[in-house]
Amino acid sequence: MAGTGGARPGVFPTLLYADAKAAIRQLTEALGFTELSVYEAEDGKVLHAELVQGGGAVMIGSKGRGGLFDTAMKEAGPTGVYVVVDDVDAHHERAVEHGVEILMPPTDQDYGSRDYMARDAEGNIWSFGTYAPEIGV
């Protein structure tokens, strides 16, 4: 993501999935994320995973693994995450090739961005585009 000045990101969207391993596959294979780390429990549930895209990252885990965060997120609905990418059309094409549900095709926005919107296998909304606000840190 732009605007980070090479520093570590300061915000990490965190999503829990019923099938975190399938989510990691979809996010890496279809949506261009790179797996940084995955920690699993003895039963195979994903305790914690980090996936990166550009200069940003998301954290992924399995629902139903216990703990305070899992309990707090139990009734949470789908979330929306915006990810900055350099080539929206190529990114979109990759998602389509992998069967990702597209909610909005690549579209030029009035504010100068080019974006598209997709839904992952568990209902979370992912927007990918060129808009990258400059954050003075």
DSSP file (Angstrom, degrees, kcal/mol; ACC not computed):
  #  RESIDUE AA STRUCTURE BP1 BP2  ACC     N-H-->O    O-->H-N    N-H-->O    O-->H-N    TCO  KAPPA ALPHA  PHI   PSI    X-CA   Y-CA   Z-CA
    1    1 A M    >         0   0    0      0, 0.0     3,-0.6     0, 0.0   131,-0.1   0.000 360.0 360.0 360.0 143.0    0.0    0.0    0.0
    2    2 A A  T 3   +     0   0    0      1,-0.2    82,-0.1     2,-0.1   133,-0.0  -0.294 360.0  44.0 -77.5 164.6    1.2    3.4   -0.8
    3    3 A G  T 3  S+     0   0    0    131,-0.1   132,-0.4   129,-0.1    -1,-0.2   0.542  76.7 107.5  83.2   6.9    1.9    6.2    1.8
    4    4 A T  S X  S-     0   0    0     -3,-0.6     3,-1.9   130,-0.1    -2,-0.1   0.592  73.4-139.5 -94.3 -10.1    3.7    4.0    4.3
    5    5 A G  T 3   -     0   0    0      1,-0.3     3,-0.1     2,-0.0    -3,-0.1   0.773  64.8 -63.2  60.8  27.0    7.1    5.4    3.6
    6    6 A G  T 3  S+     0   0    0      1,-0.3    -1,-0.3    49,-0.0     2,-0.1   0.418 108.2 125.1  79.5  -3.7    8.7    2.0    3.8
    7    7 A A  S <  S-     0   0    0     -3,-1.9    -1,-0.3     1,-0.1     3,-0.1  -0.341  73.8 -80.8 -82.2 167.7    7.7    1.7    7.5
    8    8 A R        -     0   0    0      1,-0.1    -1,-0.1    -3,-0.1    48,-0.1  -0.399  55.1-100.5 -62.9 143.5    5.7   -1.2    8.9
    9    9 A P        -     0   0    0      0, 0.0    -1,-0.1     0, 0.0     3,-0.1  -0.327  25.5-154.7 -61.4 151.5    1.9   -0.9    8.4
   10   10 A G  S    S+     0   0    0      1,-0.1     2,-0.4    -3,-0.1    -2,-0.0   0.495  74.7  56.0-106.7  -6.3    0.1    0.4   11.4
   11   11 A V        -     0   0    0     46,-0.0    46,-0.4     2,-0.0    -1,-0.1  -0.995  58.3-176.8-130.9 130.0   -3.3   -1.1   10.6
   12   12 A F        -     0   0    0     -2,-0.4    46,-0.2    44,-0.1    44,-0.0  -0.908  20.6-141.5-128.1 102.9   -4.0   -4.8   10.0
   13   13 A P        -     0   0    0      0, 0.0    46,-2.6     0, 0.0     2,-0.5  -0.402  21.6-154.1 -57.3 139.8   -7.5   -5.9    9.1
   14   14 A T  E     -a   59   0A   0     44,-0.2     2,-0.4     2,-0.0    46,-0.2  -0.981  13.7-176.8-126.1 123.1   -8.2   -9.2   10.9
   15   15 A L  E     -a   60   0A   0     44,-2.6    46,-1.6    -2,-0.5     2,-0.4  -0.947  14.1-152.6-124.4 138.7  -10.6  -11.7    9.6
   16   16 A L  E     -a   61   0A   0     -2,-0.4     2,-0.3    44,-0.2    46,-0.2  -0.910  16.6-167.4-108.8 138.8  -11.8  -15.0   11.0
   17   17 A Y  E >   -a   62   0A   0     44,-2.6    46,-2.8    -2,-0.4     3,-0.6  -0.933  31.7-135.8-126.6 146.5  -13.0  -17.8    8.6
   18   18 A A  T 3  S+     0   0    0     -2,-0.3     2,-0.4     1,-0.3     3,-0.1   0.867 114.9  27.6 -62.8 -36.6  -14.9  -21.1    9.1
   19   19 A D  T 3> S+     0   0    0      1,-0.1     4,-2.0    42,-0.1    -1,-0.3  -0.731  74.7 170.2-125.6  81.2  -12.4  -22.5    6.7
   20   20 A A  H <> S+     0   0    0     -3,-0.6     4,-2.6    -2,-0.4     5,-0.2   0.828  76.4  57.4 -64.0 -33.3   -9.3  -20.4    7.1
   21   21 A K  H  > S+     0   0    0      2,-0.2     4,-2.0     1,-0.2    -1,-0.2   0.914 108.5  46.1 -65.2 -41.0   -7.1  -22.7    5.0
   22   22 A A  H  > S+     0   0    0     -3,-0.2     4,-2.6     2,-0.2    -2,-0.2   0.885 111.7  52.6 -66.2 -38.5   -9.5  -22.3    2.0
   23   23 A A  H  X S+     0   0    0     -4,-2.0     4,-2.9     2,-0.2     5,-0.2   0.920 108.1  50.3 -62.7 -43.4   -9.6  -18.5    2.6
   24   24 A I  H  X S+     0   0    0     -4,-2.6     4,-2.2     1,-0.2     5,-0.3   0.910 110.7  50.0 -61.8 -42.0   -5.8  -18.4    2.5
   25   25 A R  H  X S+     0   0    0     -4,-2.0     4,-3.0     2,-0.2     5,-0.5   0.938 113.4  45.5 -60.7 -47.0   -5.7  -20.4   -0.7
   26   26 A Q  H  X>S+     0   0    0     -4,-2.6     4,-1.8     1,-0.2     5,-1.3   0.919 113.9  48.5 -64.6 -43.4   -8.3  -18.0   -2.3
   27   27 A L  H  <5S+     0   0    0     -4,-2.9     6,-2.6     3,-0.2    -1,-0.2   0.869 120.5  36.7 -66.4 -36.0   -6.6  -14.9   -1.1
   28   28 A T  H  X5S+     0   0    0     -4,-2.2     4,-0.6     4,-0.2    -2,-0.2   0.937 125.4  35.7 -81.9 -48.8   -3.1  -16.1   -2.4
   29   29 A E  H  <5S+     0   0    0     -4,-3.0    -3,-0.2    -5,-0.3    -2,-0.2   0.916 132.5  23.3 -73.5 -43.7   -4.1  -17.9   -5.6
   30   30 A A  T  <5S+     0   0    0     -4,-1.8    -3,-0.2    -5,-0.5    68,-0.2   0.785 129.5  36.8 -96.3 -30.4   -6.9  -15.7   -6.8
   31   31 A L  T  4<S-     0   0    0     -5,-1.3    -3,-0.2    -4,-0.2    -2,-0.1   0.300 102.7-114.7-115.1  10.1   -6.4  -12.3   -5.2
   32   32 A G     <  +     0   0    0     -4,-0.6    -4,-0.2    -6,-0.2    -3,-0.1   0.578  59.5 146.8  78.9  11.9   -2.6  -12.0   -5.2
   33   33 A F        -     0   0    0     -6,-2.6     2,-0.5    -7,-0.1    -1,-0.2  -0.430  40.9-135.0 -75.3 158.1   -1.7  -12.0   -1.6
   34   34 A T  E     -B   52   0A   0     18,-2.6    18,-2.9    -2,-0.1     2,-0.5  -0.964  17.8-121.6-115.1 131.4    1.6  -13.6   -0.4
   35   35 A E  E     +B   51   0A   0     -2,-0.5    16,-0.2    16,-0.2     3,-0.1  -0.589  32.9 172.7 -72.9 121.0    1.6  -15.9    2.6
   36   36 A L  E     -     0   0A   0     14,-3.0     2,-0.3    -2,-0.5    15,-0.2   0.840  65.3 -13.9 -94.2 -45.7    4.0  -14.5    5.2
   37   37 A S  E     -B   50   0A   0     13,-1.6    13,-2.6     2,-0.0    -1,-0.4  -0.987  51.1-168.3-157.8 150.3    3.3  -16.9    8.0
   38   38 A V  E     -B   49   0A   0     -2,-0.3     2,-0.5    11,-0.2    11,-0.2  -0.974   5.9-169.4-141.6 126.5    0.7  -19.5    9.1
   39   39 A Y  E     -B   48   0A   0      9,-3.0     8,-2.4    -2,-0.4     9,-1.6  -0.975  12.0-166.8-117.9 126.6    0.5  -21.0   12.6
   40   40 A E  E     -B   46   0A   0     -2,-0.5     6,-0.2     6,-0.3     2,-0.1  -0.836  17.2-127.1-115.7 150.2   -1.7  -23.9   13.2
   41   41 A A    >   -     0   0    0      4,-2.8     3,-2.1    -2,-0.3     6,-0.0  -0.371  42.0 -96.7 -79.6 169.3   -3.1  -25.7   16.3
   42   42 A E  T 3  S+     0   0    0      1,-0.3    -1,-0.1     2,-0.1    -2,-0.0   0.804 126.5  57.1 -58.7 -29.7   -2.6  -29.4   16.7
   43   43 A D  T 3  S-     0   0    0      2,-0.1    -1,-0.3     1,-0.0     3,-0.1   0.428 122.0-106.5 -83.8   2.6   -6.2  -29.9   15.3
   44   44 A G  S <  S+     0   0    0     -3,-2.1    -2,-0.1     1,-0.3     2,-0.1   0.344  72.7 140.7  92.1  -6.6   -5.2  -28.1   12.1
   45   45 A K        -     0   0    0      1,-0.1    -4,-2.8    -5,-0.1     2,-0.8  -0.422  60.3-111.5 -68.1 146.3   -7.1  -24.9   12.8
   46   46 A V  E     -B   40   0A   0     -6,-0.2    16,-2.8     1,-0.2    -6,-0.3  -0.705  32.9-178.2 -81.2 113.8   -5.3  -21.7   11.8
   47   47 A L  E    S-     0   0A   0     -8,-2.4     2,-0.3    -2,-0.8    -1,-0.2   0.891  71.3 -12.6 -75.2 -41.9   -4.4  -19.9   15.0
   48   48 A H  E     +B   39   0A   0     -9,-1.6    -9,-3.0    13,-0.1     2,-0.3  -0.935  62.8 177.6-163.2 133.8   -2.8  -16.9   13.1
   49   49 A A  E     -BC  38  60A   0     11,-1.7    11,-2.3    -2,-0.3     2,-0.5  -0.990  13.7-153.2-138.6 149.4   -1.8  -16.2    9.6
   50   50 A E  E     -BC  37  59A   0    -13,-2.6   -14,-3.0    -2,-0.3   -13,-1.6  -0.990  11.5-175.3-124.9 126.2   -0.3  -13.1    7.9
   51   51 A L  E     -BC  35  58A   0      7,-2.5     7,-2.5    -2,-0.5     2,-0.3  -0.967  11.1-153.2-120.3 136.3   -0.8  -12.4    4.3
   52   52 A V  E     +BC  34  57A   0    -18,-2.9   -18,-2.6    -2,-0.4     2,-0.3  -0.817  17.3 177.5-114.8 151.9    0.8   -9.4    2.5
   53   53 A Q  E >   - C   0  56A   0      3,-2.1     3,-2.0    -2,-0.3    31,-0.2  -0.901  69.1 -41.8-148.6 115.1   -0.1   -7.3   -0.5
   54   54 A G  T 3  S-     0   0    0     -2,-0.3    31,-0.1     1,-0.3   -52,-0.0  -0.445 123.7 -23.9  61.8-131.2    2.1   -4.4   -1.4
   55   55 A G  T 3  S+     0   0    0     -2,-0.2    -1,-0.3    29,-0.1     2,-0.2   0.238 126.5  74.2 -96.9  12.8    3.1   -2.6    1.8
   56   56 A G  E <   - C   0  53A   0     -3,-2.0    -3,-2.1    28,-0.1     2,-0.3  -0.676  58.4-161.2-120.9 175.4    0.1   -3.8    3.8
   57   57 A A  E     - C   0  52A   0    -46,-0.4     2,-0.3    -5,-0.2    -5,-0.2  -0.987   9.0-148.6-152.8 157.7   -1.1   -7.0    5.4
   58   58 A V  E     - C   0  51A   0     -7,-2.5    -7,-2.5    -2,-0.3     2,-0.4  -0.938  16.9-136.3-124.5 153.4   -4.1   -8.8    6.8
   59   59 A M  E     -aC  14  50A   0    -46,-2.6   -44,-2.6    -2,-0.3     2,-0.3  -0.921  21.5-167.3-110.3 137.3   -4.3  -11.3    9.6
   60   60 A I  E     +aC  15  49A   0    -11,-2.3   -11,-1.7    -2,-0.4     2,-0.3  -0.927  11.4 164.3-125.8 145.7   -6.4  -14.5    9.2
   61   61 A G  E     -a   16   0A   0    -46,-1.6   -44,-2.6    -2,-0.3     2,-0.3  -0.960  37.5 -94.2-151.2 169.9   -7.6  -17.1   11.7
   62   62 A S  E >   -a   17   0A   0    -16,-2.8     3,-0.7    -2,-0.3   -44,-0.2  -0.690  35.0-124.2 -88.1 138.7  -10.1  -19.9   12.1
   63   63 A K  T 3  S+     0   0    0    -46,-2.8   -43,-0.1    -2,-0.3   -17,-0.1  -0.486  93.4  31.5 -70.0 150.8  -13.5  -19.3   13.7
   64   64 A G  T 3  S+     0   0    0     -2,-0.1    -1,-0.2     6,-0.1     3,-0.1   0.689  77.5 119.5  78.3  18.9  -14.2  -21.5   16.7
   65   65 A R  S <  S-     0   0    0     -3,-0.7    -2,-0.1     1,-0.2    -1,-0.1   0.531  72.6-122.3 -93.5  -5.5  -10.7  -21.8   18.0
   66   66 A G        +     0   0    0      1,-0.2     4,-0.4     2,-0.1    -1,-0.2  -0.177  59.4 105.1  90.2 172.9  -11.5  -20.3   21.3
   67   67 A G  S  > S-     0   0    0      1,-0.1     4,-2.1     2,-0.1    -1,-0.2  -0.151  80.7 -72.0  97.8 165.5  -10.0  -17.2   23.0
   68   68 A L  H  > S+     0   0    0      2,-0.2     4,-2.8     1,-0.2     5,-0.2   0.904 127.7  49.1 -63.5 -46.5  -11.2  -13.7   23.6
   69   69 A F  H  > S+     0   0    0      1,-0.2     4,-2.2     2,-0.2    -1,-0.2   0.923 111.8  49.4 -63.1 -43.7  -10.9  -12.4   20.0
   70   70 A D  H  > S+     0   0    0     -4,-0.4     4,-0.6     1,-0.2    -1,-0.2   0.916 113.2  47.4 -60.1 -43.7  -12.8  -15.5   18.6
   71   71 A T  H >< S+     0   0    0     -4,-2.1     3,-0.9     1,-0.2     4,-0.3   0.917 112.0  49.4 -63.8 -44.2  -15.5  -15.0   21.2
   72   72 A A  H 3< S+     0   0    0     -4,-2.8     3,-0.4     1,-0.2    -1,-0.2   0.847 114.2  45.7 -64.0 -34.2  -15.8  -11.2   20.5
   73   73 A M  H >< S+     0   0    0     -4,-2.2     3,-1.7    -5,-0.2    -1,-0.2   0.489  83.1 102.5 -86.8  -4.2  -16.0  -11.9   16.7
   74   74 A K  T << S+     0   0    0     -3,-0.9    -1,-0.2    -4,-0.6    -2,-0.1   0.852  91.7  30.2 -52.0 -44.2  -18.5  -14.7   17.0
   75   75 A E  T 3  S+     0   0    0     -3,-0.4    -1,-0.3    -4,-0.3    -2,-0.1   0.332  92.2 123.1 -99.4   6.7  -21.5  -12.6   15.9
   76   76 A A    <   -     0   0    0     -3,-1.7     3,-0.1     1,-0.1    -3,-0.0  -0.408  53.0-139.7 -69.8 144.6  -19.6  -10.2   13.6
   77   77 A G        -     0   0    0      1,-0.2    -1,-0.1    -2,-0.1    47,-0.0  -0.165  42.3 -54.5 -88.7-171.6  -20.7  -10.1   10.1
   78   78 A P        -     0   0    0      0, 0.0     2,-0.3     0, 0.0    -1,-0.2  -0.229  58.0-143.5 -60.0 156.9  -18.7   -9.9    6.9
   79   79 A T        -     0   0    0     -3,-0.1    46,-2.7     2,-0.0     2,-0.4  -0.751   3.3-128.6-118.6 167.7  -16.2   -7.1    6.7
   80   80 A G  E     -d  125   0B   0     -2,-0.3     2,-0.4    44,-0.2    46,-0.2  -0.971  21.6-175.3-119.9 136.0  -14.9   -4.9    4.0
   81   81 A V  E     -d  126   0B   0     44,-2.4    46,-2.9    -2,-0.4     2,-0.5  -0.994  12.8-151.1-131.3 135.4  -11.2   -4.4    3.2
   82   82 A Y  E     -d  127   0B   0     -2,-0.4     2,-0.4    44,-0.2    46,-0.2  -0.920  14.6-171.0-107.0 131.0   -9.7   -2.0    0.6
   83   83 A V  E     -d  128   0B   0     44,-3.0    46,-2.0    -2,-0.5     2,-0.4  -0.983  18.5-133.4-125.8 129.1   -6.3   -3.0   -1.0
   84   84 A V  E     +d  129   0B   0     -2,-0.4     2,-0.3    44,-0.2    46,-0.2  -0.674  29.9 175.9 -82.1 129.4   -4.2   -0.8   -3.2
   85   85 A V        -     0   0    0     44,-2.5     3,-0.3    -2,-0.4    -2,-0.0  -0.950  32.4-136.7-131.2 153.5   -2.9   -2.5   -6.3
   86   86 A D  S    S+     0   0    0     -2,-0.3     2,-0.6     1,-0.2    -1,-0.1   0.906  97.0  34.0 -75.6 -42.9   -0.9   -1.1   -9.2
   87   87 A D     >  +     0   0    0      1,-0.2     4,-2.3    42,-0.1    -1,-0.2  -0.840  63.4 179.4-121.7  92.5   -2.8   -2.8  -12.1
   88   88 A V  H  > S+     0   0    0     -2,-0.6     4,-2.8    -3,-0.3     5,-0.2   0.886  81.7  51.6 -60.6 -42.6   -6.5   -3.1  -11.3
   89   89 A D  H  > S+     0   0    0      2,-0.2     4,-2.4     1,-0.2    -1,-0.2   0.912 111.6  45.2 -66.9 -42.5   -7.4   -4.7  -14.6
   90   90 A A  H  > S+     0   0    0      2,-0.2     4,-2.0     1,-0.2    -1,-0.2   0.900 114.2  50.2 -65.6 -40.3   -4.8   -7.4  -14.4
   91   91 A H  H  X S+     0   0    0     -4,-2.3     4,-2.1     1,-0.2    -2,-0.2   0.928 111.3  48.5 -62.4 -45.5   -5.7   -8.1  -10.8
   92   92 A H  H  X S+     0   0    0     -4,-2.8     4,-2.6     1,-0.2    -2,-0.2   0.908 108.5  54.0 -60.2 -44.4   -9.4   -8.3  -11.7
   93   93 A E  H  X S+     0   0    0     -4,-2.4     4,-2.5     1,-0.2    -1,-0.2   0.900 107.7  50.3 -58.9 -42.2   -8.6  -10.7  -14.6
   94   94 A R  H  X S+     0   0    0     -4,-2.0     4,-1.2     2,-0.2    -1,-0.2   0.921 110.3  49.7 -62.2 -44.2   -6.7  -13.0  -12.2
   95   95 A A  H  <>S+     0   0    0     -4,-2.1     5,-2.4     1,-0.2     3,-0.4   0.917 111.3  48.9 -61.5 -43.8   -9.7  -13.0   -9.7
   96   96 A V  H ><5S+     0   0    0     -4,-2.6     3,-2.0     1,-0.2    -1,-0.2   0.913 106.6  56.2 -62.2 -43.8  -12.1  -13.8  -12.6
   97   97 A E  H 3<5S+     0   0    0     -4,-2.5    -1,-0.2     1,-0.3    -2,-0.2   0.792 108.3  49.1 -59.3 -28.1   -9.9  -16.7  -13.8
   98   98 A H  T 3<5S-     0   0    0     -4,-1.2    -1,-0.3    -3,-0.4    -2,-0.2   0.311 119.9-109.1 -95.6   8.0  -10.1  -18.2  -10.3
   99   99 A G  T < 5 +     0   0    0     -3,-2.0    -3,-0.2     1,-0.2     2,-0.1   0.684  57.1 165.1  78.4  18.3  -13.9  -17.9  -10.1
  100  100 A V      < -     0   0    0     -5,-2.4     2,-0.5    -6,-0.2    -1,-0.2  -0.453  45.6-109.1 -68.1 139.5  -14.0  -15.1   -7.5
  101  101 A E  E     -E  119   0B   0     18,-0.8    18,-2.4    -2,-0.1     2,-0.5  -0.591  33.5-152.3 -71.5 118.7  -17.5  -13.4   -7.3
  102  102 A I  E     +E  118   0B   0     -2,-0.5    16,-0.3    16,-0.2    -1,-0.0  -0.835  19.5 179.1 -97.0 125.0  -17.1  -10.0   -8.8
  103  103 A L  E    S+     0   0B   0     14,-2.6    15,-0.2    -2,-0.5    -1,-0.1   0.749  77.4  13.5 -93.9 -29.8  -19.6   -7.4   -7.4
  104  104 A M  E    S-E  117   0B   0     13,-1.8    13,-2.1     3,-0.0    -1,-0.3  -0.954  77.3-135.0-147.2 125.3  -18.3   -4.4   -9.5
  105  105 A P  E     -     0   0B   0      0, 0.0    10,-0.2     0, 0.0   -16,-0.1  -0.218  57.2 -57.5 -71.0 170.6  -15.9   -4.7  -12.5
  106  106 A P  E    S+     0   0B   0      0, 0.0     2,-0.4     0, 0.0    10,-0.2  -0.284  70.5 179.8 -52.4 126.3  -13.0   -2.3  -12.8
  107  107 A T  E     -E  115   0B   0      8,-2.8     8,-2.3    -3,-0.1     2,-0.4  -0.997  31.0-124.7-138.0 133.8  -14.5    1.2  -12.8
  108  108 A D  E     -E  114   0B   0     -2,-0.4     6,-0.2     6,-0.2     2,-0.2  -0.681  33.6-146.6 -77.4 127.9  -13.0    4.7  -13.0
  109  109 A Q    >   -     0   0    0      4,-3.6     3,-1.8    -2,-0.4    -1,-0.0  -0.614  20.1-118.4 -97.0 155.3  -14.2    6.7   -9.9
  110  110 A D  T 3  S+     0   0    0      1,-0.3    -1,-0.1    -2,-0.2    -2,-0.0   0.775 112.9  60.2 -60.3 -27.3  -14.9   10.5   -9.8
  111  111 A Y  T 3  S-     0   0    0      2,-0.1    -1,-0.3     1,-0.0    -3,-0.0   0.292 125.2 -97.0 -89.5  10.8  -12.1   10.9   -7.2
  112  112 A G  S <  S+     0   0    0     -3,-1.8     2,-0.2     1,-0.3    -2,-0.1   0.428  84.3 119.9  97.2  -1.3   -9.4    9.5   -9.6
  113  113 A S        -     0   0    0     18,-0.0    -4,-3.6    16,-0.0     2,-0.5  -0.572  52.7-144.4 -94.0 159.4   -9.2    5.9   -8.6
  114  114 A R  E     +E  108   0B   0     -6,-0.2    16,-1.2    -2,-0.2     2,-0.3  -0.995  35.7 167.5-119.9 121.6   -9.9    2.8  -10.6
  115  115 A D  E     -EF 107 129B   0     -8,-2.3    -8,-2.8    -2,-0.5     2,-0.3  -0.860  25.7-167.6-132.7 159.1  -11.4    0.1   -8.5
  116  116 A Y  E     - F   0 128B   0     12,-2.1    12,-2.5    -2,-0.3     2,-0.4  -0.964  16.3-142.5-140.5 161.9  -13.2   -3.3   -8.6
  117  117 A M  E     +EF 104 127B   0    -13,-2.1   -14,-2.6    -2,-0.3   -13,-1.8  -0.970  18.3 176.3-130.1 139.2  -15.1   -5.1   -5.8
  118  118 A A  E     -EF 102 126B   0      8,-2.9     8,-3.0    -2,-0.4     2,-0.4  -0.927  23.1-135.4-137.4 160.0  -15.3   -8.8   -5.0
  119  119 A R  E     -EF 101 125B   0    -18,-2.4   -18,-0.8    -2,-0.3     6,-0.2  -0.970  23.2-138.7-116.0 131.5  -16.8  -11.1   -2.4
  120  120 A D    >   -     0   0    0      4,-2.6     3,-2.0    -2,-0.4   -97,-0.1  -0.247  38.1 -87.5 -81.2 177.7  -14.7  -13.9   -0.9
  121  121 A A  T 3  S+     0   0    0      1,-0.3    -1,-0.1     2,-0.1   -98,-0.0   0.672 127.6  45.1 -62.3 -18.6  -16.0  -17.4   -0.3
  122  122 A E  T 3  S-     0   0    0      2,-0.1    -1,-0.3  -103,-0.0  -104,-0.0   0.203 123.5 -94.9-113.7  16.1  -17.3  -16.5    3.2
  123  123 A G  S <  S+     0   0    0     -3,-2.0     2,-0.1     1,-0.3    -2,-0.1   0.393  73.6 141.6  96.6  -3.0  -18.9  -13.2    2.3
  124  124 A N        -     0   0    0    -46,-0.1    -4,-2.6     1,-0.1     2,-0.5  -0.474  48.1-128.3 -72.5 146.0  -16.3  -10.6    3.1
  125  125 A I  E     -dF  80 119B   0    -46,-2.7   -44,-2.4    -6,-0.2     2,-0.5  -0.848  22.9-170.0-101.3 125.4  -16.1   -7.7    0.6
  126  126 A W  E     -dF  81 118B   0     -8,-3.0    -8,-2.9    -2,-0.5     2,-0.4  -0.966   2.1-167.3-116.9 123.4  -12.7   -6.9   -0.9
  127  127 A S  E     -dF  82 117B   0    -46,-2.9   -44,-3.0    -2,-0.5     2,-0.4  -0.929   3.5-168.2-108.5 135.6  -12.1   -3.7   -3.0
  128  128 A F  E     +dF  83 116B   0    -12,-2.5   -12,-2.1    -2,-0.4     2,-0.3  -0.987  25.8 128.8-124.1 130.6   -9.0   -3.4   -5.0
  129  129 A G  E     -dF  84 115B   0    -46,-2.0   -44,-2.5    -2,-0.4   -14,-0.2  -0.944  63.3 -97.8-165.2-175.8   -8.0   -0.1   -6.6
  130  130 A T  S    S+     0   0    0    -16,-1.2     2,-0.4    -2,-0.3   -15,-0.1   0.511  76.3 114.4 -96.0  -7.6   -5.4    2.6   -7.2
  131  131 A Y        +     0   0    0    -17,-0.2    -2,-0.1   -48,-0.1  -129,-0.1  -0.513  34.2 166.8 -70.8 122.8   -6.6    5.0   -4.5
  132  132 A A        -     0   0    0     -2,-0.4  -129,-0.1  -131,-0.1    -1,-0.0  -0.822  25.6-145.1-139.0  96.3   -3.9    5.4   -1.9
  133  133 A P        -     0   0    0      0, 0.0     2,-0.5     0, 0.0    -2,-0.0  -0.337  21.7-118.0 -62.9 139.7   -4.3    8.3    0.6
  134  134 A E        -     0   0    0   -130,-0.0     2,-0.6     2,-0.0  -131,-0.1  -0.679  28.3-159.7 -78.2 126.0   -1.1   10.0    1.7
  135  135 A I        -     0   0    0     -2,-0.5     2,-0.9  -132,-0.4    -1,-0.0  -0.931   9.0-144.6-112.1 112.6   -0.8    9.6    5.4
  136  136 A G              0   0    0     -2,-0.6  -132,-0.0     1,-0.2    -2,-0.0  -0.660 360.0 360.0 -78.5 107.1    1.5   12.0    7.1
  137  137 A V              0   0    0     -2,-0.9    -1,-0.2     0, 0.0  -133,-0.0   0.386 360.0 360.0-110.7 360.0    3.2   10.1    9.8
